[in-house]
Amino acid sequence: MDLLGILKRVELFEGLRPDQLEAVGRICRERRYASGELVTGQGDPAEELFIVCEGFVEIVLDSASETGAPRTVVSLGPGQIVGEMGLVDYGPRSANVRATSDITVVQVIQRKDFEDLCERDNQLGYFVMRNMAADLSFKLRRTNYAER
């Protein structure tokens, strides 16, 4: 797997120089999951960011529908991330993340490792936080617009 190639596709890391992407790659840790395995659970401490490298994951809300049944919100594939809020806040996970492919490979970034990297390279931290703010702003606008 070409980790640097995957990181280049991640919108959260847009604008980073190649050496900064390599620094991000050094704090990544690979995990593998089988279809149906829980990557992280709703209510768990949010201390990690997950980058999907191979396969797919689904984001599932417990009791989110009128029937009280779990509801799949979105499916994510290679180059997409989940858990980015865990890098900036200390709240619990807002949804379950479950592998949906026979082999799902994710790279995991621990909050502490990310914070240390940002302390060493403030520009990297600025770009990542700016990208995260832009993404959250887009999602909020889309949600507000859909409610009209």
C-alpha positions as CSV (number, residue, x, y, z in Angstrom):
1,M,0.0,0.0,0.0
2,D,1.3,3.5,-0.9
3,L,0.6,5.4,2.3
4,L,1.9,8.7,0.9
5,G,-0.4,8.3,-2.1
6,I,-3.4,7.8,0.1
7,L,-2.5,10.8,2.3
8,K,-2.2,13.0,-0.8
9,R,-5.9,12.2,-1.5
10,V,-7.1,13.1,2.0
11,E,-8.8,16.5,1.9
12,L,-7.8,17.1,5.5
13,F,-4.2,17.2,4.4
14,E,-4.7,19.4,1.3
15,G,-1.9,22.0,1.0
16,L,0.7,20.1,3.0
17,R,4.2,19.8,1.5
18,P,5.6,16.3,0.7
19,D,7.8,16.4,3.9
20,Q,4.8,17.3,6.0
21,L,2.8,14.4,4.5
22,E,5.7,12.1,5.3
23,A,5.6,13.4,8.9
24,V,1.9,12.5,9.0
25,G,2.7,9.1,7.6
26,R,5.2,8.5,10.4
27,I,2.5,8.8,13.1
28,C,0.0,6.5,11.2
29,R,-0.6,3.0,12.5
30,E,-2.2,0.4,10.3
31,R,-5.2,-1.7,11.5
32,R,-7.1,-4.3,9.6
33,Y,-10.7,-5.3,10.0
34,A,-13.0,-8.0,8.6
35,S,-16.5,-7.2,7.3
36,G,-18.9,-6.5,10.2
37,E,-16.1,-5.6,12.7
38,L,-16.5,-2.5,14.8
39,V,-13.7,0.1,14.1
40,T,-15.0,2.4,16.9
41,G,-18.2,2.6,18.8
42,Q,-20.8,5.3,19.5
43,G,-20.0,6.7,22.9
44,D,-16.4,5.6,22.9
45,P,-13.7,8.2,23.8
46,A,-12.8,10.1,20.6
47,E,-9.0,9.9,20.6
48,E,-8.2,8.7,17.1
49,L,-8.6,9.7,13.4
50,F,-9.2,6.9,10.9
51,I,-8.1,7.1,7.3
52,V,-9.7,4.4,5.0
53,C,-7.0,2.9,2.8
54,E,-8.6,-0.3,1.5
55,G,-12.2,-1.4,1.6
56,F,-15.1,0.5,3.1
57,V,-16.6,1.5,6.4
58,E,-20.1,2.6,7.2
59,I,-21.1,5.2,9.8
60,V,-24.1,3.9,11.8
61,L,-26.2,5.8,14.3
62,D,-27.8,3.7,17.1
63,S,-31.6,4.3,17.4
64,A,-31.5,7.1,14.8
65,S,-34.7,6.3,13.0
66,E,-38.3,6.6,14.1
67,T,-38.4,2.8,14.6
68,G,-35.4,3.0,17.0
69,A,-33.4,0.8,14.6
70,P,-29.8,1.7,13.7
71,R,-29.4,3.8,10.6
72,T,-26.5,3.9,8.2
73,V,-25.6,7.5,7.6
74,V,-22.8,7.2,5.0
75,S,-20.3,4.7,3.5
76,L,-16.7,5.8,3.2
77,G,-13.9,4.4,1.0
78,P,-10.2,4.8,0.3
79,G,-8.9,8.3,0.9
80,Q,-11.8,9.3,3.2
81,I,-11.6,9.9,6.9
82,V,-13.7,9.5,10.0
83,G,-13.2,10.6,13.5
84,E,-11.5,13.9,12.7
85,M,-13.4,15.6,15.6
86,G,-11.5,13.3,17.9
87,L,-8.4,15.3,17.1
88,V,-9.8,18.6,18.5
89,D,-12.3,17.8,21.2
90,Y,-12.7,15.3,24.0
91,G,-16.3,14.3,23.4
92,P,-17.5,10.8,22.9
93,R,-17.9,9.2,19.4
94,S,-21.2,10.3,17.9
95,A,-21.7,7.1,15.8
96,N,-20.5,3.5,15.2
97,V,-18.0,2.9,12.5
98,R,-18.1,-0.6,11.0
99,A,-16.0,-2.3,8.3
100,T,-18.1,-3.5,5.4
101,S,-15.5,-5.1,3.2
102,D,-13.9,-8.6,3.6
103,I,-10.6,-6.8,4.3
104,T,-10.7,-3.2,5.4
105,V,-7.4,-1.4,6.1
106,V,-7.3,1.9,8.0
107,Q,-4.5,4.1,9.2
108,V,-5.0,5.5,12.7
109,I,-3.6,8.7,14.0
110,Q,-3.7,9.2,17.8
111,R,-4.7,12.6,19.1
112,K,-1.5,12.9,21.2
113,D,0.7,12.1,18.2
114,F,-1.1,14.6,16.1
115,E,-0.9,17.3,18.8
116,D,2.9,16.7,19.1
117,L,3.3,16.9,15.3
118,C,1.4,20.2,15.3
119,E,3.6,21.6,18.1
120,R,6.7,20.8,16.0
121,D,5.2,22.1,12.8
122,N,2.7,24.9,13.3
123,Q,2.1,25.4,9.6
124,L,1.0,21.7,9.3
125,G,-1.3,22.2,12.2
126,Y,-2.7,25.4,10.7
127,F,-3.4,23.8,7.3
128,V,-5.1,20.7,8.9
129,M,-7.3,22.8,11.2
130,R,-8.2,25.2,8.4
131,N,-9.2,22.3,6.2
132,M,-11.2,20.8,9.1
133,A,-13.0,24.1,9.7
134,A,-13.8,24.4,6.0
135,D,-15.2,20.9,5.9
136,L,-17.3,21.4,9.1
137,S,-18.6,24.8,7.8
138,F,-19.6,23.1,4.5
139,K,-21.5,20.4,6.4
140,L,-23.2,22.9,8.6
141,R,-24.3,25.0,5.7
142,R,-25.5,22.0,3.8
143,T,-27.5,20.8,6.9
144,N,-29.0,24.3,7.4
145,Y,-29.9,24.6,3.7
146,A,-31.6,21.2,3.7
147,E,-33.8,22.2,6.6
148,R,-35.3,25.1,4.8
